[in-house]
Amino acid sequence: MNFESLRRLILKLVVMVGGEAMQSAFHLGLNLVLLHSVSAWDYGVFALVMVVGGIGLTYIRALTALPASIFIARSHSVGAAGAYEITFGSAAALLSALLGVCVAFALSGWLPEGALSGGAFVALWTARAHIRTVFFARNRQMLVSASDLTFTISGSLGAAWVVWNDTHILQHTFLVMMTANALGIAVMLTLGRRPVRLSFGTHVWRRYRKLWRDLKWSLLSVTITNLQGQGMALLVATIAGPAAYAPIAAALVNFVPLRIVSTAFANMMHPEMTALMAHRDSGKVGRLLRYWPIPLAVLGVVYGIVILLALPLILPESLEDTRFFKISVLAWVMSGMPLLYVMPRIWLEIAQDFRSIAILSAIAAAIGMLVVLLLLLTAAPSWVLLGGALSEVIVLIGSWAVVWPRQRAAEKAMPSIARSG
């Protein structure tokens, strides 16, 4: 990889991480403000809507955004790329609308008003996530950054007004989030000069059905991962009580940036590696697999050391130093593993080997949850992150074990392919 290619990739990564960081900071700040501004019931409803929206994002990525990114990057013509964009965009619109209706229906039983705006917020949030990924696939990173900045600024200003006005805060917050996501979508489509092109004809669904054999494994993998992520919190809260989960949640929050970096890096590398694998350039793919884990590992180690050194400054007063340090080390391991297996995971996703991803996720989740349960029954709750860290290590080892032999075989086959061509 030459210096110019490396510079271009690093610039993309900075742009993507910046957008993710802006949104994460806004969501974190909004949660903290609402925690002190609304009743426990209203905050619980808001937190639940955010959780449902976050789960919806994972399904949108698996079923529409990720395959759209792969097939658009593989396309050899503008027409083919446009056809895939319409196919997956239509499916994303349908899934987002369905999720929004479900959220609105649930909210109608909890709130006297604001159910529609809450559902619309979740629908637009998931739709914007799909469009962001498509724009990444088309190498329009700066437009995505402009959209993220618009979302963050409009959302922050709107939330500040809602809290200052101090009336119907939850309902107005849903309106603000709905508007901010709509503005973010509008900026991408307007500046990118992309018209809204949806189709629900039989040809679209016929194309989608051809992909279902692979997508169903992706769906299973996402479901298992979501169950694993929410399962640990549920087990801790059920067996040890919500208070026991508080220090675990506090430690995990400190390492959220590592997961943001891994997500942004995956969005950056997908189009690049998709094009290389489509042209059977296994040599460059192999070099990317070898080189990138090193700087990503260094980043994870440096960030973790900084956080651990800063613990005395950020340590909650109610927690013991030694216990919180132990929890933070486990949170560091658990959150840092995706940086080390993001490259083989991208390889598997581009190869559409979602079956291997699902099997690895299932094995890791089963072992991790079993360890969590045993630790809750026999040890202090502060050790439960050991189960989460173990499951991430299993995914790390399994991902490389599956990908590396296949990548080596592809590299060895390159000369014969070149001769036959």
BATIGU-651625 format. One record per residue (C-alpha): residue number from 1; residue in one letter; x, y, z. Coordinates in pm, whole numbers, plus 50000, padded with zeros to 5 digits. Layout:
BEGIN
[NUM,"A",[X,Y,Z]],
...
***
This chain:
BEGIN
[1,"M",[50000,50000,50000]],
[2,"N",[50155,50334,49894]],
[3,"F",[50156,50652,50100]],
[4,"E",[49873,50815,49902]],
[5,"S",[49641,50517,49950]],
[6,"L",[49720,50508,50322]],
[7,"R",[49657,50883,50352]],
[8,"R",[49325,50848,50173]],
[9,"L",[49212,50561,50398]],
[10,"I",[49315,50747,50715]],
[11,"L",[49126,51057,50598]],
[12,"K",[48815,50845,50539]],
[13,"L",[48849,50690,50883]],
[14,"V",[48882,51030,51051]],
[15,"V",[48575,51159,50869]],
[16,"M",[48366,50855,50960]],
[17,"V",[48478,50842,51323]],
[18,"G",[48410,51214,51353]],
[19,"G",[48051,51166,51237]],
[20,"E",[47993,50872,51469]],
[21,"A",[48153,51061,51760]],
[22,"M",[47931,51366,51706]],
[23,"Q",[47615,51158,51713]],
[24,"S",[47726,50950,52010]],
[25,"A",[47816,51261,52209]],
[26,"F",[47476,51414,52132]],
[27,"H",[47289,51097,52234]],
[28,"L",[47492,51071,52556]],
[29,"G",[47435,51436,52643]],
[30,"L",[47063,51408,52569]],
[31,"N",[47034,51105,52797]],
[32,"L",[47209,51287,53082]],
[33,"V",[46991,51597,53044]],
[34,"L",[46666,51400,53031]],
[35,"L",[46773,51195,53332]],
[36,"H",[46759,51515,53540]],
[37,"S",[46465,51676,53361]],
[38,"V",[46185,51419,53339]],
[39,"S",[46021,51164,53564]],
[40,"A",[46163,50815,53602]],
[41,"W",[45872,50680,53397]],
[42,"D",[45930,50921,53106]],
[43,"Y",[46304,50858,53108]],
[44,"G",[46243,50483,53111]],
[45,"V",[46017,50518,52806]],
[46,"F",[46278,50729,52626]],
[47,"A",[46556,50480,52709]],
[48,"L",[46343,50192,52583]],
[49,"V",[46274,50373,52255]],
[50,"M",[46647,50433,52212]],
[51,"V",[46720,50064,52277]],
[52,"V",[46456,49954,52024]],
[53,"G",[46595,50203,51772]],
[54,"G",[46947,50072,51830]],
[55,"I",[46830,49715,51772]],
[56,"G",[46651,49832,51459]],
[57,"L",[46979,49978,51331]],
[58,"T",[47146,49638,51355]],
[59,"Y",[46873,49474,51149]],
[60,"I",[46873,49752,50890]],
[61,"R",[47249,49714,50855]],
[62,"A",[47228,49336,50818]],
[63,"L",[46930,49315,50582]],
[64,"T",[46961,49627,50365]],
[65,"A",[47258,49859,50431]],
[66,"L",[47539,49604,50430]],
[67,"P",[47425,49410,50120]],
[68,"A",[47359,49742,49945]],
[69,"S",[47715,49853,50021]],
[70,"I",[47859,49525,49891]],
[71,"F",[47658,49505,49568]],
[72,"I",[47692,49876,49483]],
[73,"A",[48070,49855,49524]],
[74,"R",[48079,49540,49306]],
[75,"S",[47868,49690,49027]],
[76,"H",[48041,49751,48694]],
[77,"S",[47785,50004,48569]],
[78,"V",[47584,50298,48698]],
[79,"G",[47261,50122,48603]],
[80,"A",[47340,49810,48803]],
[81,"A",[47440,50016,49107]],
[82,"G",[47117,50213,49077]],
[83,"A",[46911,49895,49058]],
[84,"Y",[47064,49762,49378]],
[85,"E",[47015,50099,49546]],
[86,"I",[46643,50089,49461]],
[87,"T",[46607,49726,49574]],
[88,"F",[46768,49768,49913]],
[89,"G",[46638,50122,49959]],
[90,"S",[46282,50000,49911]],
[91,"A",[46335,49720,50162]],
[92,"A",[46490,49968,50408]],
[93,"A",[46195,50204,50372]],
[94,"L",[45952,49919,50436]],
[95,"L",[46144,49788,50741]],
[96,"S",[46186,50137,50885]],
[97,"A",[45817,50214,50845]],
[98,"L",[45719,49882,51002]],
[99,"L",[45948,49943,51300]],
[100,"G",[45811,50295,51340]],
[101,"V",[45453,50168,51340]],
[102,"C",[45537,49907,51606]],
[103,"V",[45705,50169,51828]],
[104,"A",[45414,50410,51785]],
[105,"F",[45167,50135,51874]],
[106,"A",[45362,50046,52190]],
[107,"L",[45396,50413,52291]],
[108,"S",[45025,50472,52249]],
[109,"G",[44966,50244,52546]],
[110,"W",[45218,50429,52764]],
[111,"L",[45182,50796,52670]],
[112,"P",[44874,51018,52631]],
[113,"E",[45049,51198,52342]],
[114,"G",[45371,51173,52144]],
[115,"A",[45332,50816,52020]],
[116,"L",[45332,50913,51651]],
[117,"S",[45638,51137,51680]],
[118,"G",[45819,50864,51876]],
[119,"G",[45747,50609,51604]],
[120,"A",[45844,50854,51330]],
[121,"F",[46171,50927,51512]],
[122,"V",[46270,50559,51513]],
[123,"A",[46161,50511,51150]],
[124,"L",[46364,50809,51027]],
[125,"W",[46663,50714,51244]],
[126,"T",[46688,50369,51088]],
[127,"A",[46623,50503,50738]],
[128,"R",[46902,50760,50778]],
[129,"A",[47138,50482,50889]],
[130,"H",[47069,50293,50565]],
[131,"I",[47122,50601,50347]],
[132,"R",[47448,50682,50529]],
[133,"T",[47586,50338,50446]],
[134,"V",[47484,50368,50080]],
[135,"F",[47660,50704,50056]],
[136,"F",[47971,50550,50212]],
[137,"A",[47959,50281,49943]],
[138,"R",[47947,50556,49681]],
[139,"N",[48249,50731,49841]],
[140,"R",[48046,51036,49945]],
[141,"Q",[48192,51057,50294]],
[142,"M",[48192,51438,50312]],
[143,"L",[47818,51450,50242]],
[144,"V",[47762,51202,50523]],
[145,"S",[47968,51424,50755]],
[146,"A",[47758,51725,50654]],
[147,"S",[47445,51524,50730]],
[148,"D",[47583,51414,51068]],
[149,"L",[47673,51773,51155]],
[150,"T",[47325,51892,51057]],
[151,"F",[47165,51620,51269]],
[152,"T",[47384,51697,51571]],
[153,"I",[47343,52075,51560]],
[154,"S",[46969,52074,51494]],
[155,"G",[46913,51806,51756]],
[156,"S",[47123,51988,52017]],
[157,"L",[46953,52321,51959]],
[158,"G",[46610,52161,51962]],
[159,"A",[46680,51965,52280]],
[160,"A",[46812,52278,52453]],
[161,"W",[46490,52461,52364]],
[162,"V",[46277,52170,52488]],
[163,"V",[46451,52158,52825]],
[164,"W",[46439,52538,52860]],
[165,"N",[46068,52543,52773]],
[166,"D",[46012,52270,53037]],
[167,"T",[45671,52153,52912]],
[168,"H",[45591,51809,52769]],
[169,"I",[45965,51744,52753]],
[170,"L",[45946,51379,52641]],
[171,"Q",[45691,51441,52367]],
[172,"H",[45880,51745,52238]],
[173,"T",[46208,51550,52249]],
[174,"F",[46058,51292,52015]],
[175,"L",[45960,51574,51780]],
[176,"V",[46312,51718,51792]],
[177,"M",[46471,51379,51719]],
[178,"M",[46226,51317,51436]],
[179,"T",[46306,51657,51281]],
[180,"A",[46683,51621,51326]],
[181,"N",[46687,51285,51148]],
[182,"A",[46465,51419,50870]],
[183,"L",[46703,51714,50820]],
[184,"G",[47000,51477,50813]],
[185,"I",[46835,51272,50538]],
[186,"A",[46740,51586,50345]],
[187,"V",[47099,51715,50349]],
[188,"M",[47237,51389,50208]],
[189,"L",[46977,51358,49934]],
[190,"T",[46984,51727,49840]],
[191,"L",[47360,51782,49835]],
[192,"G",[47412,51441,49678]],
[193,"R",[47144,51518,49418]],
[194,"R",[46990,51178,49480]],
[195,"P",[46615,51156,49416]],
[196,"V",[46406,50923,49632]],
[197,"R",[46369,50612,49416]],
[198,"L",[46158,50335,49563]],
[199,"S",[45984,50045,49395]],
[200,"F",[45773,49765,49535]],
[201,"G",[45721,49581,49209]],
[202,"T",[45766,49208,49164]],
[203,"H",[46109,49247,48999]],
[204,"V",[46246,49409,49316]],
[205,"W",[46126,49132,49542]],
[206,"R",[46239,48868,49295]],
[207,"R",[46590,49009,49318]],
[208,"Y",[46567,49021,49696]],
[209,"R",[46447,48659,49720]],
[210,"K",[46759,48544,49535]],
[211,"L",[46967,48691,49815]],
[212,"W",[46758,48549,50098]],
[213,"R",[46963,48233,50143]],
[214,"D",[47259,48446,50251]],
[215,"L",[47058,48717,50426]],
[216,"K",[46877,48473,50653]],
[217,"W",[47211,48377,50808]],
[218,"S",[47290,48745,50854]],
[219,"L",[46951,48788,51022]],
[220,"L",[47024,48495,51255]],
[221,"S",[47368,48635,51340]],
[222,"V",[47229,48978,51428]],
[223,"T",[46953,48823,51639]],
[224,"I",[47204,48614,51834]],
[225,"T",[47432,48916,51884]],
[226,"N",[47142,49128,52011]],
[227,"L",[47033,48856,52249]],
[228,"Q",[47389,48826,52375]],
[229,"G",[47425,49202,52429]],
[230,"Q",[47093,49247,52607]],
[231,"G",[47108,48907,52777]],
[232,"M",[47401,48991,53002]],
[233,"A",[47230,49304,53135]],
[234,"L",[46905,49111,53185]],
[235,"L",[47077,48830,53372]],
[236,"V",[47263,49069,53601]],
[237,"A",[46953,49277,53674]],
[238,"T",[46738,48968,53735]],
[239,"I",[46977,48774,53956]],
[240,"A",[47183,49045,54127]],
[241,"G",[46955,49348,54092]],
[242,"P",[46978,49667,53881]],
[243,"A",[47227,49828,54123]],
[244,"A",[47479,49552,54049]],
[245,"Y",[47475,49642,53680]],
[246,"A",[47542,50014,53741]],
[247,"P",[47925,49989,53771]],
[248,"I",[47936,49753,53471]],
[249,"A",[47739,50001,53261]],
[250,"A",[47960,50288,53384]],
[251,"A",[48275,50099,53282]],
[252,"L",[48139,50000,52939]],
[253,"V",[48048,50361,52859]],
[254,"N",[48416,50459,52890]],
[255,"F",[48510,50219,52609]],
[256,"V",[48224,50290,52367]],
[257,"P",[48465,50490,52142]],
[258,"L",[48653,50168,52058]],
[259,"R",[48334,50016,51916]],
[260,"I",[48262,50342,51731]],
[261,"V",[48605,50321,51567]],
[262,"S",[48553,49957,51464]],
[263,"T",[48211,50039,51313]],
[264,"A",[48344,50341,51126]],
[265,"F",[48645,50142,51005]],
[266,"A",[48416,49867,50872]],
[267,"N",[48209,50126,50682]],
[268,"M",[48530,50268,50537]],
[269,"M",[48685,49938,50429]],
[270,"H",[48377,49768,50285]],
[271,"P",[48379,49946,49945]],
[272,"E",[48759,49916,49918]],
[273,"M",[48777,49544,49993]],
[274,"T",[48461,49467,49794]],
[275,"A",[48620,49612,49481]],
[276,"L",[48946,49422,49541]],
[277,"M",[48770,49091,49600]],
[278,"A",[48545,49145,49298]],
[279,"H",[48860,49182,49083]],
[280,"R",[49018,48880,49259]],
[281,"D",[49308,49093,49375]],
[282,"S",[49385,48858,49662]],
[283,"G",[49735,48998,49709]],
[284,"K",[49610,49343,49811]],
[285,"V",[49333,49190,50021]],
[286,"G",[49593,48983,50205]],
[287,"R",[49810,49289,50269]],
[288,"L",[49513,49476,50412]],
[289,"L",[49435,49179,50638]],
[290,"R",[49796,49173,50761]],
[291,"Y",[49861,49545,50803]],
[292,"W",[49548,49701,50949]],
[293,"P",[49513,49492,51269]],
[294,"I",[49848,49632,51389]],
[295,"P",[49755,50005,51403]],
[296,"L",[49406,49914,51526]],
[297,"A",[49556,49708,51808]],
[298,"V",[49793,49993,51899]],
[299,"L",[49499,50233,51904]],
[300,"G",[49303,50002,52136]],
[301,"V",[49598,49955,52372]],
[302,"V",[49681,50326,52392]],
[303,"Y",[49319,50424,52448]],
[304,"G",[49276,50162,52720]],
[305,"I",[49590,50272,52904]],
[306,"V",[49476,50636,52895]],
[307,"I",[49134,50544,53037]],
[308,"L",[49281,50325,53312]],
[309,"L",[49523,50601,53412]],
[310,"A",[49236,50850,53418]],
[311,"L",[49011,50630,53634]],
[312,"P",[49084,50823,53956]],
[313,"L",[48941,51132,53787]],
[314,"I",[48630,50965,53643]],
[315,"L",[48566,50711,53918]],
[316,"P",[48210,50735,54056]],
[317,"E",[48220,50823,54426]],
[318,"S",[48001,50527,54519]],
[319,"L",[48243,50268,54380]],
[320,"E",[48558,50112,54521]],
[321,"D",[48880,50183,54331]],
[322,"T",[48992,49820,54304]],
[323,"R",[48653,49683,54200]],
[324,"F",[48596,49947,53934]],
[325,"F",[48951,49903,53801]],
[326,"K",[48891,49528,53761]],
[327,"I",[48558,49589,53584]],
[328,"S",[48722,49848,53358]],
[329,"V",[49000,49609,53252]],
[330,"L",[48740,49348,53152]],
[331,"A",[48536,49617,52973]],
[332,"W",[48853,49718,52787]],
[333,"V",[48914,49362,52668]],
[334,"M",[48550,49314,52573]],
[335,"S",[48527,49643,52380]],
[336,"G",[48870,49619,52218]],
[337,"M",[48828,49276,52057]],
[338,"P",[48615,49405,51763]],
[339,"L",[48914,49613,51651]],
[340,"L",[49113,49291,51613]],
[341,"Y",[48851,49089,51427]],
[342,"V",[48694,49366,51219]],
[343,"M",[48908,49276,50914]],
[344,"P",[48815,48904,50894]],
[345,"R",[48453,49000,50971]],
[346,"I",[48454,49238,50674]],
[347,"W",[48605,48958,50459]],
[348,"L",[48326,48719,50558]],
[349,"E",[48056,48980,50498]],
[350,"I",[48184,49063,50150]],
[351,"A",[48208,48692,50071]],
[352,"Q",[47847,48670,50196]],
[353,"D",[47947,48389,50429]],
[354,"F",[47688,48491,50687]],
[355,"R",[47650,48127,50786]],
[356,"S",[48000,48123,50936]],
[357,"I",[47932,48454,51113]],
[358,"A",[47608,48317,51259]],
[359,"I",[47771,47994,51378]],
[360,"L",[48059,48183,51538]],
[361,"S",[47819,48426,51705]],
[362,"A",[47604,48141,51836]],
[363,"I",[47900,47952,51983]],
[364,"A",[48043,48267,52140]],
[365,"A",[47706,48377,52278]],
[366,"A",[47627,48035,52426]],
[367,"I",[47964,48003,52600]],
[368,"G",[47964,48366,52711]],
[369,"M",[47613,48354,52857]],
[370,"L",[47688,48026,53035]],
[371,"V",[47997,48178,53195]],
[372,"V",[47799,48488,53295]],
[373,"L",[47532,48273,53458]],
[374,"L",[47789,48062,53646]],
[375,"L",[47972,48373,53768]],
[376,"L",[47649,48532,53890]],
[377,"L",[47569,48218,54089]],
[378,"T",[47918,48164,54233]],
[379,"A",[48108,48495,54235]],
[380,"A",[48066,48871,54267]],
[381,"P",[47864,49042,53987]],
[382,"S",[48170,49251,53902]],
[383,"W",[48319,48942,53730]],
[384,"V",[48037,48894,53478]],
[385,"L",[48219,49091,53209]],
[386,"L",[48460,48798,53199]],
[387,"G",[48187,48608,53014]],
[388,"G",[48143,48891,52765]],
[389,"A",[48520,48920,52715]],
[390,"L",[48548,48542,52662]],
[391,"S",[48277,48545,52396]],
[392,"E",[48458,48826,52210]],
[393,"V",[48786,48632,52224]],
[394,"I",[48607,48329,52076]],
[395,"V",[48478,48543,51788]],
[396,"L",[48830,48681,51737]],
[397,"I",[48994,48338,51718]],
[398,"G",[48713,48183,51515]],
[399,"S",[48701,48467,51259]],
[400,"W",[49071,48445,51181]],
[401,"A",[49062,48063,51184]],
[402,"V",[48788,48066,50917]],
[403,"V",[48923,48348,50700]],
[404,"W",[49299,48303,50699]],
[405,"P",[49319,47956,50531]],
[406,"R",[49072,48069,50264]],
[407,"Q",[49264,48390,50205]],
[408,"R",[49594,48201,50175]],
[409,"A",[49434,47961,49927]],
[410,"A",[49305,48255,49722]],
[411,"E",[49653,48411,49716]],
[412,"K",[49811,48084,49604]],
[413,"A",[49552,48052,49327]],
[414,"M",[49629,48400,49188]],
[415,"P",[49905,48298,48944]],
[416,"S",[49698,48018,48790]],
[417,"I",[49401,48253,48753]],
[418,"A",[49622,48509,48586]],
[419,"R",[49760,48247,48343]],
[420,"S",[49417,48113,48257]],
[421,"G",[49294,48471,48196]],
***
